[in-house]
């Protein structure tokens, strides 16, 4: 009986190690435009079958690190839980992403690969015609893209500009995000033909009580801080050289 128990424990340990290794992407050959899986989060709105692997789009690779953006809108938390003005530094979405979401989506080994990033919230990161403040710079593991970054990597433009709608900037929400209030549009679709949703940026909107968003069509607008129809699309820098 003791031998059987030991054998079962050894098999359980080996299975756990195998699962941990399976969640980690091949860090040796990551390129811009790749889609990799990393971490797990509830997505099909069926918690009985466990959390699903998270897919990430590789936006940038530089200096032994890669910038990842979730392929889907993973949740539908508001930018801030109150109507009062908030910046990225003070909003409740930032606090949730770097605590509850971080711990729910990534195990200890995965978290060790997520770099602490100096996040720029200066005026150059926001839309040029909006005078509201982005607040202080922050240090985060998980963050949202700024307007500048969404324009740089996804071509996002102000909604009234010529050729503003961008298919590459559109995102589909998960079924779980829809269950939490993510408001989908069947008029606008992703390149894969999926219904799309607005998603938050960390930059301020045209006044301090709103925040920047990418619309279901892929252009820049803004929304009230406590709106619950926008999806959350996390981003982070992944360490590609964990042994250094």
SULHUKA-V798490 format. One record per residue. N is the residue number from 1. RES is the residue in one letter. SS is DSSP state (h for helix, s for strand, l for the rest). OMEGA is omega in degrees with one decimal (none if undefined). NEAR is the number of other ideal C-beta (glycine too) atoms within 12 Angstrom. Layout:
n->{N:N}
res->{RES:RES}
ss->{SS:SS}
omega->{OMEGA:OMEGA}
near->{NEAR:NEAR}
This chain:
n->{1:2:3:4:5:6:7:8:9:10:11:12:13:14:15:16:17:18:19:20:21:22:23:24:25:26:27:28:29:30:31:32:33:34:35:36:37:38:39:40:41:42:43:44:45:46:47:48:49:50:51:52:53:54:55:56:57:58:59:60:61:62:63:64:65:66:67:68:69:70:71:72:73:74:75:76:77:78:79:80:81:82:83:84:85:86:87:88:89:90:91:92:93:94:95:96:97:98:99:100:101:102:103:104:105:106:107:108:109:110:111:112:113:114:115:116:117:118:119:120:121:122:123:124:125:126:127:128:129:130:131:132:133:134:135:136:137:138:139:140:141:142:143:144:145:146:147:148:149:150:151:152:153:154:155:156:157:158:159:160:161:162:163:164:165:166:167:168:169:170:171:172:173:174:175:176:177:178:179:180:181:182:183:184:185:186:187:188:189:190:191:192:193:194:195:196:197:198:199:200:201:202:203:204:205:206:207:208:209:210:211:212:213:214:215:216:217:218:219:220:221:222:223:224:225:226:227:228:229:230:231:232:233:234:235:236:237:238:239:240:241:242:243:244}
res->{X:X:X:X:X:X:X:X:X:X:X:X:X:X:X:X:X:X:X:X:X:X:X:X:X:X:X:X:X:X:X:X:X:X:X:X:X:X:X:X:X:X:X:X:X:X:X:X:X:X:X:X:X:X:X:X:X:X:X:X:X:X:X:X:X:X:X:X:X:X:X:X:X:X:X:X:X:X:X:X:X:X:X:X:X:X:X:X:X:X:X:X:X:X:X:X:X:X:X:X:X:X:X:X:X:X:X:X:X:X:X:X:X:X:X:X:X:X:X:X:X:X:X:X:X:X:X:X:X:X:X:X:X:X:X:X:X:X:X:X:X:X:X:X:X:X:X:X:X:X:X:X:X:X:X:X:X:X:X:X:X:X:X:X:X:X:X:X:X:X:X:X:X:X:X:X:X:X:X:X:X:X:X:X:X:X:X:X:X:X:X:X:X:X:X:X:X:X:X:X:X:X:X:X:X:X:X:X:X:X:X:X:X:X:X:X:X:X:X:X:X:X:X:X:X:X:X:X:X:X:X:X:X:X:X:X:X:X:X:X:X:X:X:X}
ss->{l:h:h:h:h:h:h:h:h:h:h:h:h:h:h:h:h:h:h:h:h:h:h:l:l:l:l:l:l:l:l:l:l:l:s:s:s:s:s:s:s:l:l:l:l:l:h:h:h:l:l:s:s:s:s:s:s:s:s:s:s:s:l:l:s:s:s:s:s:s:l:l:s:l:s:l:l:l:l:l:l:l:l:l:l:l:l:l:l:l:l:h:h:h:h:h:h:h:h:h:h:h:h:h:h:l:l:h:h:h:h:l:l:s:l:l:s:s:s:l:l:l:h:h:h:l:l:l:l:l:l:l:l:l:l:l:l:s:s:s:l:l:s:l:l:l:h:h:h:h:h:h:h:h:l:l:l:s:l:l:l:l:l:l:l:l:h:h:h:l:s:l:s:l:h:h:h:h:h:l:l:l:l:s:s:s:s:s:s:l:l:l:l:l:s:s:s:l:s:s:s:s:s:s:l:l:l:l:l:s:s:s:s:s:l:l:l:l:l:s:s:s:s:s:l:l:l:l:l:l:s:s:l:l:s:s:s:s:s:l:l:l:l:l}
omega->{179.6:178.8:179.7:179.1:179.1:-179.7:179.4:179.2:178.8:178.1:178.9:178.9:179.4:179.0:178.9:178.3:-179.9:178.4:179.8:-179.6:-178.0:-177.1:-176.0:178.5:172.6:-174.3:-173.0:-172.1:-179.7:-179.1:176.7:-179.1:176.8:170.2:-177.8:174.5:-177.4:-178.4:-179.7:177.1:177.6:-177.1:-176.9:179.0:175.0:-175.5:-178.7:-179.4:176.4:179.4:-178.2:176.0:-179.9:175.8:-177.8:174.1:177.4:-178.2:-173.9:173.8:-179.6:172.9:177.5:178.2:-178.9:176.9:-178.4:176.1:-178.5:-179.2:-178.1:170.6:-167.6:-176.8:-179.2:175.8:174.7:177.8:179.3:-174.1:-178.1:178.3:-177.5:-177.9:177.9:173.1:176.1:-178.7:-170.9:-174.2:-179.3:178.7:176.8:-179.8:-179.2:-178.5:-175.3:176.0:-175.5:-178.8:-179.4:-176.6:178.9:-171.3:-171.6:173.7:-174.4:-179.5:178.5:179.5:-179.8:179.3:-179.9:-174.4:169.3:-173.1:169.9:-173.3:-178.7:177.7:-179.4:-175.6:-179.8:-180.0:-177.9:179.0:-169.0:-175.8:177.1:-173.2:-178.0:-174.1:174.1:178.1:-177.4:171.2:-176.6:170.7:-173.9:166.6:179.7:180.0:171.7:173.7:170.1:175.5:-179.0:-179.2:178.1:175.9:-178.2:-172.6:-173.7:177.1:-178.3:177.5:175.3:-168.4:179.9:178.7:178.2:178.3:-174.7:-176.7:-176.5:-180.0:-177.1:179.4:179.5:179.8:174.2:175.5:171.5:176.3:177.8:178.9:177.5:179.8:-179.7:174.4:177.3:-171.7:-174.3:175.0:176.5:178.1:177.7:-178.0:174.0:176.8:179.2:178.4:-179.3:174.6:-172.4:-176.6:170.5:175.8:-173.0:163.2:-179.9:-178.4:178.1:174.7:-175.4:171.0:-170.9:-178.1:176.6:179.1:-178.4:177.4:166.6:-176.0:177.2:176.8:178.6:178.5:-176.7:167.6:174.9:-175.8:177.9:-172.4:-175.6:176.5:-177.0:-179.8:-178.8:179.3:177.6:-176.8:-174.0:175.1:175.0:174.3:-179.1:177.8:-179.3:179.9:-174.7:-178.4:-179.1:none}
near->{7:8:9:10:11:12:13:14:14:14:14:14:14:14:14:16:16:13:18:19:15:19:28:28:29:17:25:14:12:30:19:18:20:25:22:31:27:38:39:27:38:27:35:22:22:14:16:8:11:13:25:24:29:37:29:35:34:32:34:26:25:15:14:18:25:35:34:45:43:42:37:41:44:46:40:34:36:32:46:35:20:16:15:17:25:32:35:43:26:26:39:27:41:37:23:28:37:31:19:20:36:27:20:26:36:34:24:13:20:35:27:18:31:36:27:20:28:15:35:26:38:22:21:17:33:37:35:17:16:25:14:28:23:36:28:16:21:29:19:32:32:46:43:45:43:38:44:27:34:39:30:20:27:33:24:37:28:30:25:14:19:9:16:21:29:29:25:26:40:38:48:34:38:35:26:28:38:28:20:25:23:37:26:31:26:14:13:27:21:28:17:16:12:24:27:39:45:44:53:55:48:46:43:39:36:25:17:26:23:33:49:45:45:49:36:36:29:35:36:42:35:33:32:29:34:26:31:27:29:43:48:48:48:46:40:39:32:40:30:30:16:19:10:9}
